[in-house]
Amino acid sequence: MTHTAAEKEEASEVLEPVRKSIPAWLVSMVFHIALLLALALWNLPVGEGIRRVVLEFGEAEETETVDLQQFALESSDSNFEEDQAENEAETPVEMDIETLIESVAIADAIEPVAFEPVELGSSSTEIEFKPMFSGRTGATKALLIAKNGGNSETVEAVELGLKWLARQQQKNGSWSMKGPFDDGSYQENRTAATAMALLAFQGDGNTHQDGPYRDAVNKGLKFLLNKQSRRDGFFAAGEPDHQRAYAHAQAMIAICELYGMTQDSALRIPAESSVDYALYAQGREGGWRYDPKSDSDLSVTGWYVMALKSAQSAGINVDHSVLAHISSYLDIVSVEDGAGYCYQLGRPATPAMTAEGLLCRQYLGWPREEPAMALGLSTLVNEWPMSRQNMNVYYWYYATQALHHYGGSAWRNWNDNMKVELPSMQIKKGSEAGSWSPQADQHGNASGRLYTTCLCIYCLEVYYRHLPLYKLGAGD
């Protein structure tokens, strides 16, 4: 049925009082509800759909400087006994940065997950206890990339790195430290290699249930579960002696993360069993090393701190006395009142161990205003910035995390360099495209290309891989 012009005019006159009576707050509420629904839908798993979001925004002018005392660190980590496992784009989305940052709070608010914190000392700076893994997908991930200083180059480098890793997976679901790629490690450790590859995929939001690499993650997960001893929960039986402790901690992180990210009940017992073994193996001094209940070193201990915090974030109980014992060990290997850290007591403080020690302190409850943390991190930024002429991906991995949690100008100074250096060092062509060469790295000859590539990917995922521990004030 059609309406005449007179009828339409009459209807408009009737509706005009209704239009005028609608309050502005109601219009605003409807608009914001629509925005929240859009964000929630964007955060749903999309399989092979949205794989990358490029966010363009103006960078804020730097107003804060690091003006702190520094202490001397040894430049070489060569005396460490690290025989380790350590050894399709969519249309760009353009938003202003204020809108992006405000939307992060909205996205986090609509996706709450319980996380029980450990006890902390008093602090005027609030430490936030949100799930470590809750920023890895959807709208929240894209917004965190923008808020924390990532860009299209860091996103593309991660994508290219994950494609390289996917090509290296073996038929049985494992990865190898030795090949089939060039410049592999001289020693094999399939537990560590598989765990490290899984952590790279998981850091970008993939699980055995969701994500573009879910099949690769599922196969790798099955390999690790088949490696785990049902008797004591240990993952690394049969691996080289000095690498077993590393490998178990790395596998423990992978399993606990997957459980925390999916709440898959089938992973609860394997995750708890891996924690049980870690608690059993804790050394007399409070850390971990090559053999259970023996001496300790900070290199191995750092992986176990991350593993226990992953377990806690997944909802697995870790007795506070275990964490307190670790803090006591950190006191033993610290210098300058906790601003620097050594591999073992009596060794010199180094950049890598200082970064690892300070990250452990952050997860064990140090407040952001702790003077030793500010001193240690400022020394790393000013004296040991990321440089291809002094390649040490092990150091970069820990420094990137600690500085990301700390935030402020120290993080911005580090990240402004990292987001240029790391993508530029990545191989872009040929059979090894997506990887990072280990040849110039301080531990690369021993650890190989897969190790180097995984740690570089972790660094470039830092914007969303773990949520920052500290809530910064207006002046930070």
N, C-alpha and C positions, 0 to 999 in steps of 0.2 A: 504494500500500500504506500502511495506517495503522499507527501504533504505539500500544501501550497505555501507560498512565501508568507502569507498572512498568518497561517497556522504556526509556522516556525517562529515568527516574531512574537506571537502570543505566548508560546511555550518558553521562549527566552525570557520574556518579562516575568513569567511565573517563577522561573528558577533563579532569577537574579537575587532575590532576598536570601535564598538558601546559600548561594555562592558567597555572598558577603558575610553570612553568619558563621562560616567555617573558620575556626581560629587558626592562627599561624602555627601554633604548637602541634596541632593535629596534622597539618601538612608536613611539618618537619618529621614527626614520628613515622608517618607512612613512608617518607623517603628513606629514613635510616633503617627501618625494618627491611625495605627492599634491598638496601646495601648489604645488610648482614646476611640475608638469604643468598645474595649473589656471592659473597665471600665464602659462605658455608658450602655452596654448590661447587665453587672453584676448588675447594680444599678436598673434595671427594676424589678417590683414586680414579685416574683416567687412563690407565693402561698405556697404550701407545700414543695417547693424545698429546696433551701439553707436555712437552719435554724440556722446554727452555723458555724463560721469560727474560727479555732484555729490558732493564729499567734505566731510564735516562733521567738524570737530575743534576742540578747545580751543586757543586761541593761547597760546604760552608767554609768561610775564611778562617784560617788557623789563628787562634788568639792565645793558645796556651803553649808554654814551652817547658821542657824538662830542664830544670836547673838544680841538679842534685850532685852531691859528692859522688865520686866513683872510686872503686878499688881495683887492684890489679887481678887479672885472671890469666891463667896459662893459656896460650893459644893452641896448643896441641892436645888432642885426646888420644894420641897414639899409644900411650901406656895403659889404656883401658884393656881389660881382658874381655873384650866384647867379641866373642866368637859366634855371634848372634844370628838369631833370626832378626835381630835389630839390624847384626852384620847385614733435521727434522724440525727445524725451528719454527715457532709460531710468530705471528705479527707482533712486533715490539709493543709493550705497554708503556705509555708515558704518563707519569703522575708527578706532582710536585712532592718534594721530600717530606714536608710537614704532613701531608695527607697519608703518605706511606707509613711514617712512624706512628701516627695516630691509629692507623689500621692494624698495625702489629698488635697493639694492646687489645683491640677488638677480636682479632683472630685468636689470640691466646685465651681470651676470656670465654670464647664459645667452645673451647676444647680443653676443659680442665682435666687433670689427672692427678691423683693423690701421690705425694712423695714425702716420706717421713724424714725430716732432717736429723743430722747428728747434733749433739749438744755443742754449743759454741760459747766462746767468751763474749763478754759485753763489747759492743761496738756501736758507734754512732752512725756507721754506714750499714744499711740494711743488706743482708745477704739473702738473695732470693732462692727458694728451693722449689723450682719447677722441674718437671721431668727433663733429664738431659737430652732426650731424643725427640722432643715434641716440635722442633722447628724444621724438620727435614723434608717436608712435602707441602705441596699445594701453595695457597696464598701466603701462608706464614713463611715458607721458605723464600719465596720471591721478595717479600717485604724485608726479611732479615738480610738478604743479600744487599739490598739498597741501604738499609739502616747501618750496616756494619762495614760498608766500604768495598763490597764486591762490584764487579761490572761484567759486561758481556764477554770480555777476554777470560776472566776467571771461570765463568760458566762453561765456555767453549773448551777450555783446557781440561776441565773435569770430564766433560762428555767424551773428548778424544782419549783421555786416559782410561776411562772405563771401557771404551771400545777395544783398546789394546788389551786390557786385562781379560775381557771376555774371549778374545782370540787365543789366549794362552791356556784356557782351562782344558784339563785332560779328560779322557772318556770316563774315568771313574769319579769325576767331580772334583778332583783335587787340582791344586796348582803346584808348580815346582820352583824351587829356588835356582835350579841349574839351567833350565831351558823349557821350551824349544827356542827361545829368543837368544840373541847374541849377548855376550858379556854376563853370563850367569854366575852364580856363586860357585865356589869350588867345593862346597859341601851341600848335601841335600837335607831338607827338612820340610816335608810335605805338610805337616801339621801347621807350622808357622806360615808357610807360603799360602796355604788355603785360608787360614784365619786372617792374614793380612789382606788378601784379595777381597774376602767377604766384608771386612771392615770398610774398604773403599766403596763397595757397592752400597752397603748399609748407610754409610755416611751421607749418601746422596738420596736416601729414602727408599731404597729397594729392600724388600724382605723376601722370604720364601713364599709369600702369599700375594704380594702386590709389587708393582713397578715394572719397568721395561726389562729389567734383568732378573726377574723373579725365578726363571728357570735355572739360571746360573747359580743364584743364591741357594735354591732348593737342592741342587746337586752337590754343591759345596757343603751345605749343612749336613746332608746325609753322610758324606765322607767323614766329617768331623765326629758325628755321633757314632759311627762305626769304629772310630779310633779310640773313643773314650772307654776307659776301663769301668765295667759295672761294679767292680769291687770298691774302688776308692775314688772314682771320678776323674782320674788323671788322663789327660789327652795325649801326652807326648811320649809314651813308651816306644822305645826303639829308635828315637831320634838321637843325634849326637849328644854326648854327655853334657857339654857346656851350653847346649842350646835348648835342652828340655824345659828348663824353668821358664825361659822366654816363651817358648811355644805354648806351654800350658796357659800362661797368663793371657796371651793373645787369643787363644781359642776360647778362654773363659769370657773375655770381653765380647767376642762375636756371639756366643750363645746367650749371654745375659742381655745384650742389646736386642737380639731377635725376640727374646721372650718379652722384654720391656716394650718393644715396638708393636708387637702383635698380641700379647697376652695369650699366646697359643699354649694351652694347658699341657700339650705333649712335651714342651720344652722346660717345664717347671722342674722336674726331677733332675734332668741333666744339668741345668743351671745350678741348682742347689748342690749337687754332687761336686761340681767343679769348685764351688766356693768352699765346701767342706775340705777338699784337698788343699786349697790355698791356706786355709786356717791351720790345718795340720802341719804344713810345710814351713810356716813362719819361723824364722831363725831366732836364736837366743837374743840377739841385739835388737830385734824388732823388725828387721827387713827380710829379704829373700836373696838367695844366690843359687848356685848350681845344684846343690843337694838339699833335701829337706832337713830342716832343723839344724842347719850348720851356720856358717858365718853369713854375712850380708854384704851386698854392694848396692849402691844407689841406682845403677843402671837397671838391674833386674827389679829392684824394689818399685821403681816408678811404674812399670807395667802392672804390677800387682795392685798398686794404689788405684790406678785407672780401672782395673778389673773389679775391685771391691766396690768402687763408687758406681760402676755400671750395674752391679748386682743390687746395690741399695736403690738405685733409681728405678730398677725393674720391680721393686717390692720385695726383694729377698733380704732377710734380716742378717745384719753383720754386727756382731757384738762390739759395743763402743770400746771395750778394753783392747781389742785388736788394733783399732785405729789409734788409740792412745800410745800403744807400744810402738807403732810406726813413727809417731811424732817424736818419741824418745830417741829413735834411731836417727832421725833427721837432725836432732840436736848434736849427735855424735859426729856427723859428717859435715857440719856447717862451720863457716868461719865468718868473721865480721858480724857477729851477733845474728847470724841467720841470713845475711845478704848474699853470701857465696856458699857453694857446695862442692864436695869432693866425691870422687868415685868410692873411696874408702878412707877411713881415718888414716892420717899421715900423708895422703896424696895431696897435690896442689888443687886448689879450686880451678875449675874450667868453665867456659861458657855453657857447654852441653849439660854438665852436671848442675850448674847453677840454675839453668832454665828448668830442668827436671825437678830439682829440689823445690823451687818456688811454686811450680805447678802442684806438687804434692801438698805443700803448705796451704795453698788456696783451697784444695779439696778437703783438707783436714781442719779447716776452720779459721785460718788467719783472716782478720778483717782487712779491708782494702787500705785503711790508713796505717797499717803496720809499717814503721819507718824502714825496716830491713827489706821489705818487699819493694818499696819505692826505690831504694838505693840499688838493689840487685837488678831490677828490671831496667832502670835508666842506664846502668852500666852496659847491659847487653845491647840496648838500642844504640847507644852512642859509640861504643867501642867495638861491637861485633855485629854490625848490620848484615843482612843477607847479601852475599856477594858470590858471583860465579867464580871469582878468583880464589875464594876460600870456601869451597863447597863442602857442606856438612849437613846433610838432610836430617840426620838424627838430632842435631842441635836445633835446626829450623823447626822440626816437628814440635818440640817442647816449648821453644821460645814463642812460636806462633800462638799456641794455646794459652800460655800464661799471660801474654800481652793482650790477647783478645778478651780474656776474663777481666783483666785489670782495666782496660779501656782508656779513655782520655787521650791526651796528646802522645803518650808513649805508644799506644796501639796505632794511632793514625800515622805516626812517623814510620813505624815498622811496616805497616800495611801498604803505605804509599810506595814503598820500595818493593815489597813482596809481590804485589799484584802486577807489577811490570816484569820483575826478574824471572819469576817462576814460569809464567807462560812463554816468555821469550826463550827459555832454556829447553823447552819441550821439543822433541823431534816431531816435525810436521809432515814429513814425506817418507815413503819407503815402507818396508815391512815392519819397522819399529815405530811407526808413526803413533804418537800418543804416549810414548814412554819417555823417561829421562835417563840419559846415559850415566852409568856409575863410574866412568873412568876417572873423572876428576874429583870424585868424592873421597873424603878422608877414610871411609870404611867401605867404599864401593867395590874394591877388588875382592874383598872377603864376602860381601853381602850380595852383590849382583844387581841386575837391572830391575827385577821385580820388587825388591826391597826399596830401591831408590824411587821407583815410580809410585809405589803405594804411599810412602811418606810424603811425597810431593802432592799427591792427590789429597791426602788428609789436610795438608796446609791450605789448599785451595777450597776445601769444603768447610773451613773453620767458621765462616760467617753464619752457618746454620747447623753445623754438625753437633755442637753442644751449646745449649743456651748459656749466655754469660752468667757467672756466679754472682756478680755484684750489680746492685742497682745504683747508678751514678747520680750524684747530685747535680743541681743546675749549673754549677761552675766547673764540672769535670769535663 
